[in-house]
Amino acid sequence: MATLDVIRQGAVLTVRINDRRSENAGEAHAALYRKDQTKTLARAVDSAPYPVWMTDADGRVAWSNRAYQQLESAVGGARADGRPILDLNDRSQNLADREQHRCRLKRPDQDQDQWFDVSEDQNGGHCIFHATDVTAVVQAEAAQRTFVQTLTKTFAQLSIGLAIFDRNRQLALFNPALIDLTELSAEFLSGRPSFLSFFDKLRDEKILPEPRNYTSWRDQILDLIAKAEDGRYQETWTLTSGNTYRVTGRPHPNGAVAFLFEDISAEVTLTRRFREQLDLSQAVMETLDDAIAVFSPQGMLSYTNPAYRKLWKVNEEASALDMSVSDVSRHWQDLSEPNPIWGDFRDFVVGFEERTDWNATILMRDGRPVDCQFKPLQGGATLAHFRVMTQTHLMSFQSAN
């Protein structure tokens, strides 16, 4: 039985081990402690869930833990040359940002490969290796690459230009349509320009409306990115070339921002021509002597010309569109002699059955006869056409009947 004596003399502390079984009890007990620590360390390494092994100067496995041995058994046992089952000679799998090797292990009991990140620690003529299973990480990276490739192929088919800036405000992704619309070179875009450099280049190529003040324009560009982050940016750019672009900014995950460039020149031209034709048609109807009224498919008054307002005594300043056909026909009935056609007209305007043109003649309270023509228009609208019959018209009407 050993005893431990601890003696303090002033600032000196003396520790003495007395053991009759050993002449040098201190060294003997220190050796026992080191042996116990070694067992504890060996037990900890052997029970680690990831493979650990050591190689000698010739690169053969000199020691391995239980996880490595289980992995070795899964692939059919140790190699004949004694080298590790994870091949570190494939430098193409090395991780550029770490002192690690990424190794692939083909297991006959699994359909998919197993991947490990292996770190190496050299000590004299021996090397100790630690491997971490990163199969899930590799599969996730492969899935991400596939997803990005799919998105890239999809974006390549779009006619709308796409530019995505990452959280650092550098161009991270673009599609061919962006090159076509902006005439920026693929080399410039592939260089991942910053947000400001990208829009500076657009300005140089006259793809951006020319600002009056360049300094204030730079501030507007910074405000533009802020609006895009909130999903509030949408503007129409009219360029000096005559083209018109619709530019939309949208926020993306992880602080990224996407800009969409759409050429709407044809749409704008078509809209402009339609408006011109509409204005021309309205100008023509404004000059007609015949009264014109148009009702929407819902039976609401949507247009009248000056001749209509004169015939039916409607004050132009007080003229209210969006009146119902019931209110309008009631006003017509008040200014004309009793006639059953007004009820028929109301049913005609809001009817869902197939409609055809029809005519009728009414007599105004002041004695003037009026020829009425009611026609269905495209989209369910209805046209009411009124012509005051002069003496010549009346004679022609009487002779026809």
C-alpha positions in Angstrom: 0.0 0.0 0.0 1.4 3.4 -1.0 1.0 6.6 0.9 1.2 10.2 -0.3 2.9 12.8 2.0 2.4 16.5 1.3 4.6 18.8 3.3 4.7 22.6 3.2 7.7 24.5 4.5 7.2 28.2 3.9 6.9 28.7 0.2 8.1 25.2 -0.6 5.6 22.3 -1.1 7.0 18.8 -1.1 5.1 15.8 -2.4 6.5 12.3 -1.5 5.2 8.9 -2.4 6.0 6.0 -0.1 5.6 2.5 -1.4 7.3 -0.5 0.1 6.9 -2.5 -3.2 9.1 -0.2 -5.2 12.4 1.4 -4.5 11.5 4.4 -6.7 7.8 4.9 -6.0 7.5 8.3 -7.8 8.7 7.0 -11.2 6.7 3.8 -10.8 3.4 5.6 -10.1 4.2 8.1 -13.0 4.6 5.2 -15.4 1.2 3.8 -14.2 -0.4 7.2 -14.7 1.0 7.5 -18.2 -0.2 3.9 -19.0 -3.7 4.8 -17.8 -3.8 8.0 -19.8 -2.7 6.1 -22.9 -5.5 3.6 -22.4 -8.0 6.4 -22.0 -6.7 8.2 -25.1 -6.7 4.9 -27.1 -10.3 4.2 -26.0 -11.4 7.7 -27.0 -9.8 7.5 -30.5 -11.1 3.9 -31.0 -14.6 4.9 -30.1 -14.6 8.0 -32.4 -17.5 7.9 -35.0 -15.1 8.9 -37.9 -12.2 6.9 -39.3 -8.7 7.6 -37.9 -5.6 5.7 -39.0 -1.8 6.0 -38.9 0.7 5.1 -41.7 4.4 4.3 -41.4 7.2 5.8 -43.5 6.3 3.5 -46.4 2.7 4.6 -46.5 1.2 1.4 -45.1 -1.4 1.4 -42.4 0.2 0.8 -39.0 -2.8 1.5 -36.8 -6.5 2.3 -37.2 -9.5 2.8 -35.1 -12.7 0.9 -35.0 -14.6 3.2 -37.5 -11.8 2.7 -40.1 -11.8 -1.0 -39.6 -15.6 -1.1 -40.1 -15.2 0.9 -43.3 -12.4 -1.4 -44.4 -14.7 -4.5 -43.8 -17.5 -2.8 -45.8 -15.3 -2.6 -49.0 -14.0 -6.2 -48.7 -11.1 -6.0 -46.3 -7.7 -4.4 -46.2 -5.7 -3.7 -49.4 -3.1 -6.3 -50.4 -0.4 -3.7 -50.4 -1.3 -2.5 -46.9 -2.1 1.1 -48.0 -5.2 3.0 -46.8 -8.5 2.3 -48.5 -9.0 6.0 -49.1 -6.8 7.1 -52.0 -5.2 10.5 -51.4 -3.3 10.5 -54.6 -6.2 12.0 -56.6 -5.2 15.6 -56.3 -8.1 16.7 -58.5 -10.5 16.3 -55.5 -8.4 18.5 -53.1 -10.2 21.4 -51.5 -8.4 24.6 -52.6 -9.3 26.5 -49.4 -8.3 23.8 -46.9 -5.4 21.4 -46.2 -7.6 18.5 -46.9 -8.2 15.8 -49.5 -11.7 14.9 -50.7 -11.8 11.2 -51.4 -14.4 9.0 -53.0 -15.0 5.5 -51.8 -16.9 2.9 -53.8 -18.8 0.5 -51.6 -20.3 -2.7 -53.0 -23.1 -2.6 -50.5 -24.3 0.9 -51.6 -25.4 2.2 -55.0 -24.0 5.7 -54.4 -20.4 6.6 -53.7 -19.3 7.7 -50.2 -17.2 10.8 -49.9 -14.7 11.8 -47.1 -12.7 14.9 -46.3 -9.4 13.7 -45.0 -6.9 15.8 -43.0 -3.2 14.7 -42.6 -0.9 15.4 -39.7 2.8 14.4 -40.1 5.0 13.6 -37.1 8.4 12.2 -37.8 8.1 9.2 -40.1 4.5 8.6 -39.3 1.3 10.3 -40.6 -2.1 10.4 -38.8 -5.2 10.8 -40.9 -8.7 11.9 -39.8 -11.7 11.4 -42.2 -15.1 13.0 -42.1 -18.0 11.7 -44.0 -19.2 14.5 -46.3 -21.4 12.4 -48.6 -24.5 14.6 -47.8 -22.5 17.7 -48.5 -21.3 16.4 -51.9 -24.8 15.3 -52.9 -26.2 18.7 -51.9 -23.5 20.5 -54.0 -24.2 18.2 -57.0 -28.0 18.9 -56.6 -27.2 22.7 -56.4 -25.1 22.5 -59.6 -27.8 20.6 -61.4 -30.4 23.1 -60.3 -28.2 26.0 -61.4 -27.6 24.4 -64.8 -31.3 23.8 -65.2 -32.0 27.4 -64.3 -29.3 28.6 -66.7 -30.8 26.5 -69.5 -34.2 27.9 -68.7 -33.0 31.5 -68.6 -31.1 31.0 -71.9 -34.5 30.5 -73.6 -36.0 33.7 -72.2 -36.4 36.7 -74.5 -36.2 38.9 -71.3 -32.8 39.9 -70.2 -31.9 38.8 -66.7 -29.1 40.2 -64.5 -28.8 38.9 -60.9 -26.4 40.7 -58.4 -25.3 38.9 -55.3 -25.2 40.3 -51.8 -21.9 42.0 -52.6 -23.6 43.7 -55.5 -21.6 41.9 -58.2 -23.1 40.3 -61.3 -23.6 36.6 -60.4 -25.8 35.4 -63.3 -27.0 36.6 -66.7 -28.6 35.1 -69.8 -27.9 35.6 -73.5 -30.9 37.8 -73.9 -29.2 40.4 -71.7 -26.3 40.5 -74.2 -28.7 41.0 -77.1 -30.7 43.8 -75.4 -27.8 45.7 -73.8 -25.1 44.9 -76.5 -22.7 44.4 -73.6 -19.9 41.9 -74.3 -19.9 38.5 -72.8 -16.4 39.1 -71.6 -17.4 42.2 -69.6 -20.4 40.4 -68.0 -18.4 37.3 -67.3 -16.0 39.5 -65.3 -18.7 39.9 -62.7 -18.8 43.7 -62.7 -20.2 45.6 -59.8 -23.6 47.1 -59.8 -22.4 50.6 -60.5 -19.9 49.4 -63.2 -22.7 47.6 -64.9 -25.0 50.6 -65.1 -22.1 52.9 -66.0 -21.5 50.6 -69.0 -25.1 50.8 -69.9 -24.9 54.5 -69.8 -21.8 54.5 -72.0 -23.6 52.2 -74.5 -26.6 54.5 -74.5 -28.8 51.7 -73.2 -29.7 54.0 -70.2 -31.7 57.2 -70.6 -29.1 60.0 -70.6 -29.2 61.8 -67.2 -29.0 65.6 -67.1 -26.7 65.6 -64.1 -24.3 62.7 -63.7 -23.6 63.2 -60.0 -27.3 63.1 -59.2 -27.7 60.1 -61.5 -25.2 58.1 -59.4 -27.3 58.8 -56.4 -30.4 57.7 -58.3 -28.6 54.4 -59.2 -28.0 53.8 -55.5 -31.6 54.6 -54.8 -32.5 52.2 -57.6 -30.9 49.2 -55.9 -32.6 50.1 -52.6 -36.0 50.1 -54.4 -35.2 46.8 -56.0 -34.4 45.3 -52.6 -37.9 46.2 -51.6 -39.4 44.9 -54.9 -40.6 48.5 -55.8 -38.5 49.3 -58.8 -40.2 49.3 -62.2 -39.5 51.9 -64.9 -39.9 52.4 -68.6 -36.7 53.5 -70.4 -37.1 55.3 -73.7 -33.7 55.1 -75.4 -32.2 57.4 -78.1 -32.3 54.5 -80.5 -36.1 54.6 -80.4 -36.4 51.3 -78.4 -38.4 51.2 -75.2 -37.4 48.9 -72.3 -39.3 47.9 -69.3 -36.9 47.4 -66.4 -38.0 45.7 -63.2 -36.0 45.1 -60.0 -36.9 42.2 -57.7 -35.3 41.0 -54.4 -33.8 37.5 -54.3 -32.8 35.2 -51.4 -29.7 35.9 -49.4 -29.6 39.6 -50.2 -29.4 39.2 -54.0 -31.2 41.4 -56.4 -32.5 40.5 -59.9 -33.2 43.0 -62.8 -35.4 42.1 -65.8 -34.9 43.9 -69.1 -37.9 43.6 -71.5 -38.1 45.1 -74.9 -41.6 46.5 -75.2 -40.9 48.6 -78.3 -43.5 46.7 -80.4 -46.0 46.9 -77.6 -45.6 50.6 -77.2 -45.8 51.2 -80.9 -48.9 49.1 -81.2 -50.5 50.9 -78.2 -49.6 54.3 -79.7 -51.1 53.3 -83.1 -54.2 52.0 -81.4 -54.6 55.3 -79.5 -54.1 57.2 -82.7 -56.8 55.2 -84.4 -59.1 55.5 -81.4 -58.6 59.3 -81.4 -59.2 59.4 -85.1 -62.4 57.4 -84.9 -63.6 59.5 -82.0 -62.8 62.7 -84.0 -64.8 61.4 -86.9 -67.8 60.5 -84.7 -67.6 64.0 -83.1 -68.2 65.6 -86.5 -71.2 63.4 -87.4 -74.7 65.0 -87.7 -76.2 61.7 -86.4 -76.5 61.1 -82.7 -74.3 58.2 -81.4 -74.5 56.4 -78.1 -72.5 53.3 -77.1 -73.4 51.0 -74.2 -71.0 48.5 -72.5 -71.8 44.8 -72.3 -72.9 45.6 -68.7 -75.5 48.0 -70.0 -73.7 51.2 -69.0 -73.4 54.3 -71.2 -69.8 54.6 -72.3 -69.7 57.2 -75.2 -71.8 60.0 -76.7 -71.1 62.5 -79.4 -72.1 66.2 -79.6 -75.1 65.4 -81.9 -76.4 63.0 -79.3 -76.2 65.6 -76.5 -77.9 68.1 -78.7 -80.8 65.8 -79.8 -81.5 64.5 -76.3 -80.9 67.9 -74.6 -78.0 66.7 -72.4 -75.9 69.5 -71.0 -72.2 68.7 -72.0 -70.9 69.9 -68.6 -73.5 67.8 -66.7 -73.2 64.9 -69.1 -72.5 61.8 -67.1 -71.3 58.6 -68.6 -71.7 55.3 -66.8 -75.4 55.7 -66.6 -77.4 52.6 -66.8 -79.5 51.7 -69.9 -82.6 52.0 -67.8 -81.9 55.6 -66.8 -80.9 56.6 -70.3 -83.9 55.0 -72.0 -86.2 56.6 -69.4 -84.7 60.0 -70.4 -85.3 59.2 -74.1 -88.9 58.2 -73.2 -89.5 61.5 -71.5 -88.5 63.4 -74.6 -90.4 61.3 -77.1 -93.9 60.2 -77.8 -95.0 56.9 -76.1 -93.4 54.0 -77.9 -92.8 50.3 -76.8 -89.3 50.2 -78.4 -87.6 51.4 -75.3 -88.4 48.3 -73.3 -87.2 46.2 -76.3 -84.0 48.2 -76.4 -83.3 47.6 -72.7 -83.6 43.9 -73.2 -81.5 44.1 -76.4 -78.6 45.8 -74.6 -78.3 43.3 -71.7 -79.5 40.2 -73.6 -77.2 37.2 -73.9 -78.9 35.6 -76.9 -77.6 36.1 -80.4 -78.4 39.6 -81.5 -79.0 41.2 -84.9 -79.5 44.8 -86.1 -82.9 46.3 -85.9 -84.5 49.7 -86.8 -87.4 51.7 -85.4 -88.9 55.2 -85.9 -89.9 57.4 -83.0 -91.5 60.8 -82.8 -90.0 63.5 -80.6 -92.3 65.7 -78.4 -91.6 68.6 -80.7 -92.9 66.6 -83.7 -89.6 65.6 -85.3 -89.4 62.0 -86.5 -86.2 60.2 -85.7 -84.9 57.0 -87.3 -83.3 54.7 -84.7 -80.8 51.9 -85.5 -79.6 49.5 -82.9 -76.5 47.3 -83.6 -74.6 44.8 -81.6 -70.8 45.6 -81.4 -67.8 43.3 -80.8 -67.3 42.2 -77.2 -71.0 42.6 -76.3 -71.3 46.3 -76.6 -74.3 48.0 -78.2 -74.5 51.0 -80.6 -77.6 53.3 -80.7 -77.7 55.5 -83.8 -80.3 58.3 -84.1 -81.0 60.3 -87.3 -83.5 63.2 -87.4 -85.5 62.6 -90.5 -85.7 65.7 -92.8 -88.5 66.2 -95.3 -86.4 64.4 -97.9 -85.7 61.5 -95.6 -89.3 61.3 -94.6 -90.5 61.2 -98.2 -88.0 58.4 -98.9 -89.1 56.6 -95.8 -92.8 56.9 -96.7 -92.3 55.7 -100.3 -90.3 52.7 -99.1 -93.2 51.7 -96.9 
